[in-house]
Amino acid sequence: MTHLLDPLSFSHGPSMKNRFMLAPLTNQQSHEDGRLSDEEFHWLTLRAQGGFGLTMTCASHVQANGKGFSGQLGIWSDDHLPGLQRLARAIKAQQSIAISQLHHAGMRSPAELIGGAPVCPSDNPKTGARALTHAEVKQLIADFIAAALRAERAGFDGVELHGAHSYILCQFFSAEVNHRTDEYGGTLENRARILFEIIDAIRSRCREDFILGVRLTPERFGMKLGEAIRIAQRLMAEDHIDFLDMSLWDVFKQPEESEYQGRSLMSYFTELDRRDTRLGVAGKIRTPQDAEATLAAGADWIMLGRAAMLQHDFPNRYKADPAFRPVQMPVTRQYLKDEGLSEKFQAYIRPRWPEFFAD
């Protein structure tokens, strides 16, 4: 038996009962005003029932104008609290840690969804986004903090800050996108300042046992691997977060930048001095063998995305038989429905991942 079934402790909050974490997956199942739908509730709680040690929401936007896609779960208003409370309570009832992922799409917010131009660290002609004023940056920080406090009130065990995939925090990190001349632009320290100010405030204002994590992208979207490594090492060195979630596309791939090739992308993060920060990774972990190899390569925990979509009880199946064979694509629409993917979720993934569908 590998370490996948071992518990994992954090500096704050409860321990995971195993090393399986549900990846935060866009699913477009909730209501347009950000309130939780029964479909999204079912999708998430079914994974908690299936044995995941930690169940994370999809990106939950912290400002109304940070909405990135239709049917997105919201956490920017107290109107969202009843649904969030229901969700946190149900996840925790399955002995799964409940985490809300905090998000703002920035320049990736469709104008037709938010009723105006999206915002960005700097003017972005390609997307039509306008630059945030200094006061608006301060308000954005305040709203990330308010969302964390709202998650705490709702009963979540903690939050993850979405700093990946060219959403607004990632936009601040990128020198290609961020051309600001104030204290939030220029050097990498300045470009990452927004993240560390949010972290410091959440840590000081939320309860002592509140879990705090960060998701990063190490490449693409204007991110440079060397800078991602520096941000990751600083996060670990300052010891204010409980976990770092690296979205790697493929945990076994090599870096895109030629000067870093010759070894796996993941290895640049597993070799860092983690102190008390737990390191997890996501990217094409599809089978028990993939999961075991990822832990053997130095990760503390793994995130399942597509594998969790196909098998809500992947962890429980692994516990019963570490050599179990996961279901293979393609599958029927009814199979996906039975796995908690509503018609809305299926409509979202069909053009992106047509290989899922047998009919």
LINFENQUI-V851851 format. One record per pair of residues at least 12 apart in sequence whose ideal C-beta (glycine too) atoms are under 8 Angstrom apart, sorted by the first residue. I is the first residue (numbers start at 0). J is the second residue. D is the distance in Angstrom with one decimal. If there is no record, write none. Layout:
BEGIN
I & J & D
I & J & D
END
This chain:
BEGIN
0 & 321 & 6.4
1 & 291 & 4.7
1 & 294 & 6.3
1 & 295 & 7.7
1 & 321 & 7.0
2 & 18 & 6.4
2 & 294 & 5.5
3 & 17 & 6.3
3 & 18 & 4.9
3 & 19 & 6.9
3 & 287 & 7.9
3 & 290 & 5.8
3 & 291 & 6.5
3 & 294 & 6.2
3 & 301 & 7.6
3 & 317 & 6.5
3 & 321 & 7.8
4 & 17 & 5.1
4 & 18 & 7.5
4 & 317 & 7.5
4 & 318 & 6.0
5 & 17 & 7.1
5 & 18 & 6.6
6 & 52 & 7.8
7 & 52 & 7.1
7 & 277 & 6.4
7 & 299 & 6.2
7 & 300 & 5.8
9 & 210 & 5.7
9 & 241 & 4.0
9 & 242 & 6.6
9 & 277 & 6.2
10 & 238 & 7.4
10 & 241 & 5.4
10 & 275 & 4.7
10 & 276 & 7.9
11 & 157 & 7.4
11 & 207 & 6.6
11 & 208 & 5.3
11 & 209 & 6.0
11 & 210 & 5.5
11 & 211 & 7.1
11 & 241 & 5.6
12 & 96 & 7.3
12 & 156 & 5.2
12 & 157 & 5.7
12 & 208 & 4.7
12 & 209 & 6.3
12 & 210 & 4.0
12 & 241 & 7.0
13 & 96 & 5.8
13 & 156 & 6.0
13 & 208 & 7.7
13 & 210 & 7.9
15 & 52 & 3.5
15 & 53 & 5.3
15 & 96 & 5.9
15 & 300 & 6.9
16 & 52 & 4.8
16 & 94 & 5.8
16 & 95 & 7.7
17 & 50 & 7.1
17 & 51 & 8.0
17 & 52 & 4.2
17 & 314 & 5.9
17 & 318 & 7.7
18 & 52 & 6.6
18 & 294 & 6.5
18 & 299 & 7.1
18 & 300 & 4.2
18 & 301 & 6.1
19 & 50 & 6.8
19 & 51 & 5.1
19 & 52 & 5.3
19 & 53 & 7.7
19 & 290 & 7.8
19 & 300 & 7.4
19 & 301 & 6.6
19 & 303 & 6.5
19 & 313 & 7.0
19 & 314 & 4.2
19 & 317 & 7.7
20 & 51 & 6.5
20 & 52 & 6.5
20 & 53 & 4.3
20 & 54 & 7.9
20 & 55 & 6.7
20 & 279 & 6.1
20 & 300 & 5.5
20 & 301 & 6.9
20 & 302 & 4.9
20 & 303 & 7.5
21 & 43 & 7.6
21 & 46 & 4.8
21 & 51 & 4.7
21 & 53 & 6.8
21 & 54 & 4.8
21 & 55 & 5.6
21 & 302 & 7.2
21 & 303 & 6.6
21 & 307 & 5.5
22 & 55 & 7.2
22 & 281 & 5.1
22 & 302 & 4.2
22 & 303 & 6.1
22 & 304 & 3.8
22 & 307 & 6.7
23 & 55 & 4.6
23 & 56 & 6.3
23 & 57 & 5.2
23 & 58 & 6.2
23 & 100 & 4.4
23 & 159 & 7.1
23 & 161 & 7.5
23 & 214 & 7.6
24 & 57 & 5.8
24 & 304 & 5.6
24 & 307 & 7.7
24 & 308 & 7.0
25 & 57 & 5.5
25 & 58 & 6.7
25 & 67 & 7.9
25 & 68 & 6.0
25 & 71 & 7.9
25 & 347 & 7.0
26 & 39 & 6.4
26 & 42 & 6.1
26 & 57 & 5.7
26 & 70 & 7.4
26 & 340 & 7.6
26 & 343 & 7.5
26 & 344 & 4.5
26 & 347 & 6.6
27 & 68 & 5.9
27 & 69 & 5.4
27 & 70 & 3.6
27 & 71 & 7.2
27 & 343 & 5.2
27 & 344 & 6.5
27 & 346 & 7.7
27 & 347 & 4.5
28 & 42 & 6.3
28 & 70 & 5.5
28 & 341 & 5.4
28 & 343 & 5.0
28 & 344 & 5.4
29 & 70 & 5.2
29 & 71 & 6.5
29 & 72 & 4.7
29 & 73 & 7.7
30 & 70 & 7.3
31 & 69 & 6.8
31 & 70 & 6.8
32 & 73 & 7.1
32 & 78 & 7.3
33 & 59 & 8.0
33 & 60 & 7.1
33 & 63 & 7.9
33 & 66 & 7.7
33 & 71 & 6.7
33 & 72 & 6.3
33 & 73 & 2.0
33 & 74 & 7.5
33 & 75 & 6.8
33 & 76 & 6.8
33 & 78 & 7.6
33 & 79 & 5.4
34 & 73 & 7.0
34 & 78 & 6.8
34 & 79 & 6.0
34 & 81 & 7.9
34 & 82 & 5.3
35 & 72 & 6.2
35 & 79 & 7.2
35 & 82 & 2.9
35 & 83 & 6.6
35 & 85 & 6.9
35 & 86 & 5.8
36 & 70 & 7.6
38 & 341 & 4.0
38 & 343 & 6.6
38 & 344 & 7.3
39 & 57 & 7.7
39 & 72 & 6.3
40 & 82 & 7.5
40 & 85 & 6.7
40 & 86 & 5.8
40 & 89 & 7.1
41 & 339 & 5.3
41 & 341 & 7.8
42 & 339 & 4.3
42 & 340 & 6.8
42 & 341 & 7.3
42 & 344 & 6.8
43 & 56 & 6.6
43 & 86 & 6.4
43 & 90 & 6.6
44 & 86 & 7.3
44 & 89 & 4.6
44 & 90 & 6.2
44 & 93 & 7.3
45 & 311 & 4.6
45 & 338 & 7.5
45 & 339 & 4.3
46 & 95 & 7.8
46 & 307 & 6.0
46 & 311 & 5.4
46 & 339 & 7.6
47 & 89 & 7.1
47 & 90 & 4.5
47 & 92 & 7.9
47 & 93 & 3.9
47 & 95 & 3.9
47 & 97 & 8.0
48 & 93 & 5.3
48 & 311 & 7.3
48 & 312 & 7.4
49 & 307 & 8.0
49 & 310 & 7.6
49 & 311 & 4.1
49 & 312 & 3.4
49 & 313 & 6.6
49 & 314 & 6.3
49 & 315 & 5.6
50 & 312 & 6.0
50 & 313 & 7.4
50 & 314 & 3.3
50 & 315 & 3.8
50 & 317 & 8.0
50 & 318 & 6.5
51 & 95 & 5.4
51 & 303 & 7.9
51 & 307 & 7.4
51 & 313 & 8.0
51 & 314 & 5.6
52 & 95 & 6.3
52 & 96 & 6.6
52 & 300 & 7.6
52 & 314 & 7.2
53 & 95 & 6.3
53 & 96 & 4.2
53 & 98 & 6.0
53 & 300 & 7.8
54 & 90 & 4.8
54 & 93 & 7.9
54 & 95 & 4.6
54 & 96 & 7.1
54 & 97 & 6.2
54 & 98 & 7.2
55 & 98 & 4.4
55 & 99 & 7.5
55 & 100 & 5.5
55 & 159 & 6.3
56 & 72 & 5.9
56 & 86 & 7.3
56 & 98 & 7.2
56 & 99 & 5.0
56 & 100 & 5.5
57 & 71 & 7.2
57 & 72 & 5.8
57 & 100 & 6.7
58 & 71 & 6.8
58 & 72 & 7.7
58 & 100 & 5.4
58 & 102 & 3.4
58 & 104 & 7.8
58 & 161 & 5.5
58 & 166 & 7.3
59 & 71 & 7.5
59 & 72 & 4.7
59 & 73 & 6.3
59 & 74 & 4.1
59 & 99 & 5.5
59 & 100 & 6.0
59 & 101 & 6.2
59 & 102 & 6.0
59 & 146 & 7.2
60 & 72 & 7.9
60 & 73 & 5.7
60 & 74 & 7.0
60 & 75 & 6.1
60 & 102 & 5.4
60 & 103 & 5.9
60 & 104 & 6.9
61 & 74 & 6.2
61 & 75 & 5.3
61 & 101 & 5.4
61 & 102 & 6.9
61 & 103 & 5.5
61 & 139 & 7.9
61 & 142 & 4.7
61 & 143 & 5.2
61 & 145 & 7.3
61 & 146 & 4.0
62 & 75 & 5.3
62 & 103 & 5.8
62 & 139 & 6.9
62 & 142 & 5.1
63 & 75 & 5.7
63 & 76 & 7.8
63 & 113 & 7.0
64 & 108 & 6.3
64 & 113 & 4.7
64 & 115 & 7.0
64 & 117 & 7.2
64 & 118 & 6.5
65 & 102 & 6.8
65 & 103 & 3.3
65 & 104 & 5.4
65 & 105 & 7.1
65 & 108 & 6.1
65 & 113 & 7.9
65 & 167 & 6.8
66 & 104 & 6.5
66 & 108 & 5.8
66 & 112 & 5.2
66 & 113 & 5.6
67 & 102 & 7.0
67 & 104 & 3.1
67 & 107 & 5.5
67 & 108 & 5.7
67 & 109 & 7.8
67 & 112 & 8.0
67 & 166 & 6.9
68 & 104 & 7.8
68 & 109 & 7.7
68 & 112 & 7.5
69 & 112 & 6.6
70 & 343 & 6.0
74 & 99 & 6.2
74 & 101 & 6.7
74 & 146 & 4.6
74 & 149 & 5.7
74 & 150 & 6.4
75 & 142 & 6.7
75 & 145 & 8.0
75 & 146 & 6.5
77 & 149 & 7.0
79 & 149 & 7.4
80 & 149 & 6.7
80 & 152 & 6.6
80 & 153 & 5.7
83 & 99 & 7.1
83 & 149 & 7.4
83 & 150 & 7.0
83 & 153 & 3.7
83 & 154 & 7.8
83 & 155 & 7.3
84 & 153 & 4.8
84 & 154 & 5.7
86 & 153 & 7.8
87 & 99 & 7.9
87 & 150 & 7.9
87 & 153 & 5.2
87 & 154 & 3.9
87 & 155 & 4.7
87 & 156 & 7.8
88 & 154 & 5.9
91 & 154 & 7.1
91 & 156 & 7.1
96 & 156 & 4.8
96 & 157 & 7.4
96 & 210 & 7.0
97 & 154 & 7.2
97 & 155 & 4.8
97 & 156 & 5.2
98 & 155 & 6.3
98 & 156 & 6.3
98 & 157 & 5.3
98 & 158 & 6.4
98 & 159 & 5.6
98 & 210 & 6.7
98 & 212 & 7.0
99 & 146 & 7.8
99 & 150 & 4.2
99 & 153 & 7.5
99 & 155 & 4.9
99 & 157 & 7.9
99 & 158 & 5.1
99 & 159 & 7.5
100 & 158 & 7.1
100 & 159 & 4.6
100 & 161 & 5.5
100 & 214 & 7.3
101 & 143 & 5.8
101 & 146 & 5.0
101 & 147 & 6.5
101 & 150 & 7.5
101 & 158 & 5.2
101 & 159 & 6.9
101 & 160 & 5.5
101 & 161 & 6.3
102 & 161 & 4.2
102 & 166 & 5.9
103 & 139 & 6.8
103 & 142 & 7.9
103 & 143 & 7.6
103 & 161 & 8.0
103 & 166 & 6.4
103 & 167 & 4.2
103 & 168 & 7.6
104 & 117 & 7.2
104 & 166 & 5.3
104 & 167 & 6.7
105 & 117 & 6.5
105 & 118 & 6.1
105 & 119 & 5.3
105 & 120 & 7.7
105 & 128 & 6.9
105 & 165 & 7.9
105 & 166 & 5.8
105 & 167 & 3.2
105 & 170 & 4.9
106 & 118 & 7.3
106 & 119 & 4.0
106 & 123 & 4.9
106 & 126 & 4.3
106 & 128 & 3.7
106 & 165 & 7.8
106 & 167 & 7.7
106 & 170 & 6.2
106 & 176 & 7.4
107 & 126 & 7.2
107 & 165 & 6.3
107 & 166 & 6.2
110 & 127 & 6.6
116 & 128 & 6.4
116 & 129 & 5.1
117 & 129 & 7.7
118 & 130 & 7.6
118 & 131 & 5.2
118 & 135 & 6.9
118 & 167 & 7.6
119 & 131 & 7.0
119 & 167 & 7.5
119 & 170 & 5.8
119 & 176 & 6.8
120 & 136 & 7.9
120 & 167 & 7.7
120 & 170 & 5.4
120 & 171 & 5.0
120 & 176 & 6.3
120 & 177 & 4.2
120 & 178 & 7.5
120 & 179 & 5.5
120 & 183 & 6.8
120 & 184 & 6.7
121 & 176 & 6.7
121 & 177 & 5.9
121 & 178 & 4.2
121 & 179 & 5.8
121 & 184 & 7.4
123 & 176 & 6.7
130 & 179 & 7.4
133 & 181 & 5.8
133 & 183 & 8.0
136 & 183 & 5.6
136 & 193 & 6.8
139 & 167 & 7.2
139 & 193 & 7.4
140 & 193 & 6.2
140 & 196 & 5.6
140 & 197 & 5.6
140 & 200 & 7.3
143 & 160 & 7.0
143 & 197 & 4.7
143 & 201 & 7.8
144 & 197 & 6.4
144 & 200 & 4.7
144 & 201 & 5.9
144 & 204 & 6.5
146 & 158 & 7.4
147 & 201 & 4.6
147 & 204 & 7.8
147 & 205 & 5.9
147 & 209 & 7.8
147 & 211 & 7.9
148 & 204 & 6.5
148 & 205 & 6.5
151 & 205 & 5.2
151 & 206 & 6.4
151 & 209 & 6.0
156 & 209 & 7.4
156 & 210 & 5.3
157 & 209 & 5.3
157 & 210 & 2.7
157 & 211 & 5.8
157 & 212 & 6.8
157 & 241 & 7.0
158 & 201 & 7.2
158 & 209 & 7.8
158 & 210 & 7.6
158 & 211 & 6.4
158 & 212 & 7.3
159 & 211 & 7.9
159 & 212 & 4.1
159 & 213 & 6.7
159 & 214 & 5.8
159 & 242 & 7.9
159 & 244 & 6.3
160 & 194 & 6.8
160 & 197 & 6.3
160 & 198 & 7.2
160 & 211 & 7.7
160 & 212 & 7.2
160 & 213 & 4.9
160 & 214 & 7.1
161 & 214 & 5.3
162 & 194 & 5.9
162 & 213 & 5.6
162 & 214 & 5.8
162 & 215 & 5.3
162 & 216 & 7.7
163 & 214 & 4.6
163 & 215 & 5.5
163 & 216 & 3.8
163 & 220 & 8.0
163 & 246 & 4.8
164 & 216 & 5.7
164 & 220 & 6.4
164 & 246 & 6.8
165 & 216 & 7.6
165 & 219 & 7.7
165 & 220 & 3.5
165 & 221 & 7.0
168 & 193 & 6.5
168 & 194 & 5.7
169 & 215 & 7.9
169 & 216 & 6.1
169 & 220 & 5.8
169 & 221 & 7.9
169 & 222 & 6.7
170 & 221 & 7.9
171 & 183 & 6.4
171 & 190 & 5.5
171 & 191 & 7.2
171 & 193 & 5.1
171 & 194 & 7.4
172 & 187 & 7.7
172 & 190 & 5.3
172 & 191 & 5.8
172 & 194 & 7.6
172 & 222 & 6.5
172 & 226 & 7.0
172 & 227 & 7.9
172 & 230 & 6.7
173 & 190 & 7.5
173 & 220 & 6.5
173 & 221 & 3.3
173 & 222 & 5.9
174 & 187 & 7.9
174 & 190 & 6.9
174 & 221 & 7.0
174 & 223 & 7.8
174 & 226 & 7.9
175 & 221 & 3.5
176 & 221 & 5.2
177 & 190 & 5.3
187 & 226 & 5.4
187 & 229 & 6.2
187 & 230 & 7.4
191 & 230 & 5.4
191 & 233 & 7.5
194 & 213 & 7.1
194 & 230 & 7.6
195 & 233 & 7.7
195 & 237 & 7.5
198 & 211 & 6.7
198 & 213 & 7.5
198 & 234 & 7.9
198 & 239 & 5.3
198 & 240 & 6.3
199 & 239 & 6.8
202 & 239 & 5.1
210 & 241 & 4.9
210 & 242 & 7.4
211 & 239 & 7.1
211 & 240 & 5.0
211 & 241 & 5.6
212 & 240 & 6.0
212 & 241 & 5.9
212 & 242 & 4.2
212 & 243 & 6.9
212 & 244 & 5.8
213 & 234 & 6.0
213 & 240 & 5.5
213 & 242 & 7.8
213 & 243 & 5.7
213 & 244 & 6.8
214 & 244 & 4.3
214 & 245 & 7.7
214 & 246 & 6.0
215 & 227 & 5.9
215 & 230 & 6.5
215 & 231 & 6.2
215 & 243 & 6.8
215 & 244 & 7.3
215 & 245 & 5.9
215 & 246 & 7.1
216 & 246 & 5.3
217 & 231 & 7.9
217 & 245 & 6.4
217 & 247 & 6.9
217 & 254 & 7.6
217 & 264 & 6.3
217 & 267 & 7.3
217 & 268 & 7.4
218 & 254 & 6.4
218 & 255 & 5.2
218 & 256 & 6.9
218 & 264 & 7.4
219 & 248 & 7.9
219 & 255 & 7.4
223 & 256 & 7.2
224 & 254 & 5.4
224 & 255 & 7.9
224 & 256 & 5.4
224 & 259 & 5.4
224 & 264 & 7.6
224 & 267 & 6.8
225 & 259 & 7.9
228 & 267 & 5.6
228 & 268 & 7.2
228 & 271 & 7.3
231 & 243 & 6.0
231 & 245 & 7.4
231 & 268 & 5.8
231 & 271 & 6.1
232 & 271 & 5.2
232 & 272 & 7.1
234 & 276 & 6.7
235 & 271 & 5.9
235 & 272 & 6.4
235 & 273 & 5.0
235 & 274 & 5.5
235 & 276 & 4.4
236 & 272 & 7.0
236 & 274 & 6.6
238 & 274 & 5.0
238 & 275 & 5.7
238 & 276 & 6.9
240 & 276 & 5.9
241 & 275 & 7.9
241 & 276 & 6.9
241 & 277 & 6.5
242 & 276 & 6.4
242 & 277 & 4.3
242 & 278 & 7.3
242 & 279 & 6.0
242 & 299 & 7.7
242 & 300 & 7.7
243 & 268 & 7.6
243 & 276 & 5.6
243 & 277 & 7.4
243 & 278 & 5.4
243 & 279 & 7.2
244 & 279 & 5.2
244 & 280 & 7.7
244 & 281 & 6.9
244 & 302 & 6.7
245 & 265 & 7.2
245 & 268 & 5.4
245 & 278 & 7.1
245 & 279 & 7.1
245 & 280 & 5.0
245 & 281 & 7.3
246 & 281 & 5.3
246 & 282 & 6.9
247 & 264 & 5.5
247 & 265 & 5.9
247 & 280 & 5.5
247 & 281 & 6.5
247 & 282 & 4.0
248 & 282 & 4.9
248 & 283 & 7.3
249 & 264 & 8.0
249 & 282 & 4.7
249 & 283 & 4.5
250 & 263 & 7.6
250 & 264 & 8.0
250 & 265 & 5.3
250 & 280 & 5.0
250 & 281 & 7.4
250 & 282 & 4.5
250 & 283 & 6.5
250 & 284 & 6.1
250 & 289 & 7.6
250 & 293 & 5.2
250 & 296 & 7.6
250 & 298 & 7.6
251 & 263 & 6.1
251 & 265 & 7.5
251 & 283 & 7.4
251 & 292 & 7.7
252 & 264 & 5.6
252 & 282 & 7.4
254 & 267 & 7.4
263 & 296 & 7.1
265 & 280 & 5.7
265 & 293 & 7.7
265 & 296 & 6.2
265 & 297 & 7.5
265 & 298 & 7.1
266 & 296 & 7.2
266 & 297 & 7.4
268 & 280 & 7.6
269 & 296 & 6.4
269 & 297 & 3.2
269 & 298 & 6.4
270 & 297 & 7.6
277 & 299 & 4.3
277 & 300 & 6.5
278 & 297 & 7.7
278 & 298 & 5.9
278 & 299 & 5.1
278 & 300 & 7.9
279 & 298 & 6.0
279 & 299 & 6.1
279 & 300 & 4.3
279 & 301 & 6.5
279 & 302 & 5.8
280 & 293 & 6.3
280 & 298 & 4.9
280 & 301 & 6.5
280 & 302 & 6.8
281 & 301 & 7.5
281 & 302 & 3.7
281 & 303 & 7.9
281 & 304 & 6.2
284 & 301 & 5.3
284 & 302 & 7.3
284 & 303 & 6.0
284 & 306 & 6.4
285 & 305 & 7.0
285 & 306 & 5.0
285 & 325 & 6.7
286 & 306 & 7.7
286 & 324 & 8.0
286 & 325 & 5.8
287 & 317 & 5.5
287 & 321 & 5.7
287 & 322 & 6.7
287 & 323 & 6.4
287 & 325 & 7.6
290 & 303 & 7.8
290 & 317 & 7.5
291 & 321 & 7.9
305 & 352 & 7.3
306 & 325 & 6.3
308 & 335 & 7.5
308 & 338 & 6.8
308 & 340 & 6.4
308 & 348 & 7.8
308 & 355 & 7.7
309 & 325 & 6.6
309 & 326 & 5.3
309 & 328 & 7.0
309 & 330 & 6.8
309 & 338 & 6.7
309 & 355 & 7.8
310 & 325 & 5.6
310 & 326 & 5.9
310 & 338 & 7.2
311 & 338 & 5.4
311 & 339 & 5.9
313 & 325 & 6.9
328 & 354 & 5.3
328 & 355 & 5.5
329 & 354 & 6.2
329 & 355 & 6.1
329 & 356 & 5.4
329 & 357 & 3.9
330 & 355 & 6.6
330 & 356 & 7.4
330 & 357 & 5.8
331 & 356 & 7.8
331 & 357 & 5.2
331 & 358 & 5.4
332 & 345 & 6.1
332 & 356 & 6.7
332 & 358 & 5.9
335 & 355 & 7.0
END
